[in-house]
Amino acid sequence: MGYDYCFVCGDKNPHGLKAKFNADGDSVWASFHCEERHIGWPNVQHGGITSALLDEACAYVPLNMDLVTVTAELNISFKTPVQVGETVRIEAHPTKVNKRLILVEATMVNQAGELKASAQAKMLVLSKTQQAAMGIETQA
Ligand SMILES: CCCCCCCCCCCC(=O)SCCNC(=O)CCNC(=O)[C@H](O)C(C)(C)COP(=O)(O)OP(=O)(O)OC[C@H]1O[C@@H](n2cnc3c(N)ncnc32)[C@H](O)[C@@H]1OP(=O)(O)O
């Protein structure tokens, strides 16, 4: 199992974000605390970190349905900077579920409920053959 080393959620990745995702019905959520090591511009969370968290949330939605996917498209709107010291909540839910394509929407809000960023993703369901070809190992 390689998931322990996922950059966003893996427990064993020493450089990772170690975000823990939880299921709530067909939605998923996680909390994340922005620290100095997550910045791009001074005091502002790097957009790539924001994107990675939203991408991960979008991948956890199909995972919550026992589907292994990759992100085919990810569109992000950065609304307000996430600042060092802020804790944000990332949530995602499916908007359309087809056999091969899962459409997902995700949001990132701070503790005051201010919208920091939102995302729409197209998640492509991988067959076992595709997973093997990409070297993705999944739990039996
Ligand atoms: C324990 C917890 C751990 C948890 C660990 C969780 C880790 C999660 C990580 C976060 C998620 C990621 O970042 S994943 C990494 C970032 N993403 C990637 O690397 C993906 C790279 N791209 C690809 O591999 C490929 O482009 C695919 C698989 C997305 C599509 O390849 P393909 O060759 O088109 O696939 P194929 O099977 O032939 O096509 C399937 C169908 O989807 C359609 N299709 C393909 N792309 C798109 C698209 N953008 N929008 C709409 N439809 C599309 C095709 O036309 C086709 O339609 P039809 O002909 O069937 O009608």
The ligand as an SDF file (V2000), in Angstrom:
LIG
                    3D

 61 63  0  0  0  0  0  0  0  0999 V2000
   -6.5290    5.2650    1.5260 C   0  0  0  0  0  0  0  0  0  0  0  0
   -6.7680    6.6930    0.9610 C   0  0  0  0  0  0  0  0  0  0  0  0
   -5.7080    7.1470   -0.0060 C   0  0  0  0  0  0  0  0  0  0  0  0
   -6.0710    8.3550   -0.7540 C   0  0  0  0  0  0  0  0  0  0  0  0
   -5.1100    8.7430   -1.8200 C   0  0  0  0  0  0  0  0  0  0  0  0
   -5.7720    9.6710   -2.7470 C   0  0  0  0  0  0  0  0  0  0  0  0
   -4.8360   10.2450   -3.7410 C   0  0  0  0  0  0  0  0  0  0  0  0
   -5.5910   11.1650   -4.6160 C   0  0  0  0  0  0  0  0  0  0  0  0
   -4.7250   12.0720   -5.3820 C   0  0  0  0  0  0  0  0  0  0  0  0
   -5.5180   13.2430   -5.9000 C   0  0  0  0  0  0  0  0  0  0  0  0
   -6.0380   12.9610   -7.2840 C   0  0  0  0  0  0  0  0  0  0  0  0
   -4.9970   13.2710   -8.3260 C   0  0  0  0  0  0  0  0  0  0  0  0
   -4.3620   14.3010   -8.2680 O   0  0  0  0  0  0  0  0  0  0  0  0
   -4.7080   12.1140   -9.5220 S   0  0  0  0  0  0  0  0  0  0  0  0
   -3.2360   12.6990  -10.3430 C   0  0  0  0  0  0  0  0  0  0  0  0
   -3.5360   13.7800  -11.3520 C   0  0  0  0  0  0  0  0  0  0  0  0
   -4.2330   13.2170  -12.5120 N   0  0  0  0  0  0  0  0  0  0  0  0
   -3.5730   12.4870  -13.4160 C   0  0  0  0  0  0  0  0  0  0  0  0
   -2.3850   12.2460  -13.3420 O   0  0  0  0  0  0  0  0  0  0  0  0
   -4.3810   11.9570  -14.5670 C   0  0  0  0  0  0  0  0  0  0  0  0
   -3.6030   12.0090  -15.8560 C   0  0  0  0  0  0  0  0  0  0  0  0
   -4.4980   11.7520  -16.9900 N   0  0  0  0  0  0  0  0  0  0  0  0
   -4.7960   10.4900  -17.3500 C   0  0  0  0  0  0  0  0  0  0  0  0
   -4.2610    9.5200  -16.7780 O   0  0  0  0  0  0  0  0  0  0  0  0
   -5.7480   10.3270  -18.4860 C   0  0  0  0  0  0  0  0  0  0  0  0
   -5.8050   11.5100  -19.2390 O   0  0  0  0  0  0  0  0  0  0  0  0
   -7.1810    9.9610  -17.9940 C   0  0  0  0  0  0  0  0  0  0  0  0
   -7.1510    8.5970  -17.2550 C   0  0  0  0  0  0  0  0  0  0  0  0
   -7.7880   11.0130  -17.0790 C   0  0  0  0  0  0  0  0  0  0  0  0
   -8.0560    9.8320  -19.2340 C   0  0  0  0  0  0  0  0  0  0  0  0
   -7.3730    9.0150  -20.1060 O   0  0  0  0  0  0  0  0  0  0  0  0
   -8.1370    8.3960  -21.3330 P   0  0  0  0  0  0  0  0  0  0  0  0
   -7.1660    7.6290  -22.1510 O   0  0  0  0  0  0  0  0  0  0  0  0
   -8.9410    9.4580  -21.9970 O   0  0  0  0  0  0  0  0  0  0  0  0
   -9.0510    7.4050  -20.5710 O   0  0  0  0  0  0  0  0  0  0  0  0
  -10.0880    6.4920  -21.1840 P   0  0  0  0  0  0  0  0  0  0  0  0
  -10.3020    5.3950  -20.2230 O   0  0  0  0  0  0  0  0  0  0  0  0
   -9.7170    6.1280  -22.5600 O   0  0  0  0  0  0  0  0  0  0  0  0
  -11.3430    7.4630  -21.2460 O   0  0  0  0  0  0  0  0  0  0  0  0
  -12.3760    7.3280  -20.3950 C   0  0  0  0  0  0  0  0  0  0  0  0
  -13.4910    8.2300  -20.8230 C   0  0  0  0  0  0  0  0  0  0  0  0
  -13.3260    9.4850  -20.1640 O   0  0  0  0  0  0  0  0  0  0  0  0
  -13.3090   10.5350  -21.1160 C   0  0  0  0  0  0  0  0  0  0  0  0
  -12.4600   11.6160  -20.6760 N   0  0  0  0  0  0  0  0  0  0  0  0
  -11.1370   11.6300  -20.5710 C   0  0  0  0  0  0  0  0  0  0  0  0
  -10.6860   12.7950  -20.0770 N   0  0  0  0  0  0  0  0  0  0  0  0
  -11.7760   13.5570  -19.8580 C   0  0  0  0  0  0  0  0  0  0  0  0
  -12.0000   14.8790  -19.3790 C   0  0  0  0  0  0  0  0  0  0  0  0
  -11.0150   15.6700  -18.9940 N   0  0  0  0  0  0  0  0  0  0  0  0
  -13.2770   15.3100  -19.2720 N   0  0  0  0  0  0  0  0  0  0  0  0
  -14.2960   14.5330  -19.6390 C   0  0  0  0  0  0  0  0  0  0  0  0
  -14.1720   13.2890  -20.1130 N   0  0  0  0  0  0  0  0  0  0  0  0
  -12.9180   12.7960  -20.2490 C   0  0  0  0  0  0  0  0  0  0  0  0
  -12.8180    9.8610  -22.3880 C   0  0  0  0  0  0  0  0  0  0  0  0
  -13.2130   10.5970  -23.4990 O   0  0  0  0  0  0  0  0  0  0  0  0
  -13.5260    8.5290  -22.3020 C   0  0  0  0  0  0  0  0  0  0  0  0
  -14.8850    8.6640  -22.6720 O   0  0  0  0  0  0  0  0  0  0  0  0
  -15.6850    7.5010  -23.3960 P   0  0  0  0  0  0  0  0  0  0  0  0
  -14.9880    7.2690  -24.6750 O   0  0  0  0  0  0  0  0  0  0  0  0
  -15.6090    6.3140  -22.4470 O   0  0  0  0  0  0  0  0  0  0  0  0
  -17.0800    8.0430  -23.5220 O   0  0  0  0  0  0  0  0  0  0  0  0
  1  2  1  0
  2  3  1  0
  3  4  1  0
  4  5  1  0
  5  6  1  0
  6  7  1  0
  7  8  1  0
  8  9  1  0
  9 10  1  0
 10 11  1  0
 11 12  1  0
 12 13  2  0
 12 14  1  0
 14 15  1  0
 15 16  1  0
 16 17  1  0
 17 18  1  0
 18 19  2  0
 18 20  1  0
 20 21  1  0
 21 22  1  0
 22 23  1  0
 23 24  2  0
 23 25  1  0
 25 26  1  0
 25 27  1  0
 27 28  1  0
 27 29  1  0
 27 30  1  0
 30 31  1  0
 31 32  1  0
 32 33  2  0
 32 34  1  0
 32 35  1  0
 35 36  1  0
 36 37  2  0
 36 38  1  0
 36 39  1  0
 39 40  1  0
 40 41  1  0
 41 42  1  0
 41 56  1  0
 42 43  1  0
 43 44  1  0
 43 54  1  0
 44 45  1  0
 44 53  1  0
 45 46  2  0
 46 47  1  0
 47 48  1  0
 47 53  2  0
 48 49  1  0
 48 50  2  0
 50 51  1  0
 51 52  2  0
 52 53  1  0
 54 55  1  0
 54 56  1  0
 56 57  1  0
 57 58  1  0
 58 59  2  0
 58 60  1  0
 58 61  1  0
M  END
$$$$
